[in-house]
């Protein structure tokens, strides 16, 4: 009796865990995530509890909370992140409501410009605004000439300004998507009861949007909290946590790895807390509708239509200025760092001499990362959807860890682990590719999971019943049907990888510098012409990727 029961209890376990290809994929995914994400992060956290002599201590955390030099960076990070998030919501949410509910002009152009401004990395925006609103910027000189006092964009206000213009498109995309699919019957009922429009938006529409809006708000907060390039270019002494961690790590007098680890651990704690707060707020007030009656776009009188179109395009035109500035200045004639009247290709010619290796590195490393991301993403997403269990649910959670880890922190954690035997990867291109895969694979997995959930299993089952082996069925049938979602996510990952700065600035070596690092270096060195040419190339790649994305995702739910 006892033996029979034991046998029955073991058989389901064996059936679930028979060693087939998908079990190997699951184990390989766990191995990658544990070895290159979890293990480095644990090592980083442990490092924060040791001093530079290797003694166990809490002195690093005590120094952080008692010394203004350190804790002020935490307050500064929260200050710019919260203000930037608030500004992004105040711009993006009303703009999304206006575009989704009213018949304004040139709505297609509006969406394209918003997406283009969103796809440009923040540090390129910071660089462009230095040209426009820096101490000797074009707009700064213009304001001074007409007697309007304006110092410059440098400082915390400039950082908030750039973040707000960079990240409001995320709020716009989240909110406009929710508004287009929301059930209009509730709002119509409130309207029929005579509720004023402002009160209806506040008490009916906003609660329906709260889960989506909170998700977008969290994303904006975490990206502005983790950004390195913008505060570094515009701060001029205004320290935030990513800069503080980087400076402690690469200090010219000898880096303080223990304090860099402590600051990184605090950043992880803040990001995790923000994630839990967002989920708690979203779960407390979660409203749902049937979605059967989507709202109608309201027509406007010609005068109103022109007015609201102008209102909508004001922030969009301001946010697209960095892209136009980069393109324009890249063709300006220059002598040294100074621009002159006239146009030339000197900046692009200089790229061929100075940073051609960086251009080659960017595309080589990104293509290598994308190859891993696509293969890994397709296989892992199939495991998550078609083989659901507690273990695959845990795997799904591990995949999202890099979502809350700032790029600077991940870079430092990888160096802590792979800067000594038995595996030394620091200074090589391999560690950059690993970091890119770890940080950006979630885009491809999420889009692949989404499209796989839409595919009926009966297609695979029919193929297998006709004698086609399961793996052959997967590659010949399922993988082909998944391709639109896979490639859409892969292109978003590609855009994120080629624009990546926070992780690269920590991990790169002289021979592995990328375009983003070169732009940063050129701007720091006041070589604005070369920086503009590199930024124009990066922006051009982003635009081409966006066009490919929209073509591949046409007709699916992944279109932007």
Secondary structure, DSSP 4 states (H G I P E B T S, - for coil): -HHHHHHHHHHHHHHHT---HHHHHHHHHHHHHIIIIIHHHHHHHHHTTB-TTS-B-SHHHHHHHH-HHHHHHHHHHHHHHHHHHHHHHHHHHHHHHHHHHB--TTHHHHHHHHHHHHHS-HHHHHHHHHHHHSTT-HHHHHHHHTT-----S-SHHHHHHHHHHHHHHHHHHHHHHHHHHSBSHHHHHHHHTT--HHHHIIIIIHHHHHHHHHHHHHHHHHHHHH--HHHHHH-SS---HHHHHHHHHS-TT---HHHHHHHHHHHHHHHHHHHHHHHHHHHHS-------SBPPPBP--HHHHHHHHHHHHHHHHHHHHHHHHHHHHHTEEEETTEEEEEE-SHHHHHHHHHSHHHHHHHHHHHHHHHHHHHHHHHHHHHHHHHS-SHHHHHHHHHHTGGGGS-HHHHHHHHHHHHEETTEE-TTSHHHHHHHHHHHHHHHHHHHHHHHHHHS-HHHHHHHHHTT--HHHHIIIIIHHHHHHHHHHHHHHHHHHHHT--TTHHHH--GGG--HHHHHHHHHHTT-HHHHHHHHHHHHHHHHHHHHHHHHHTTTSTT--
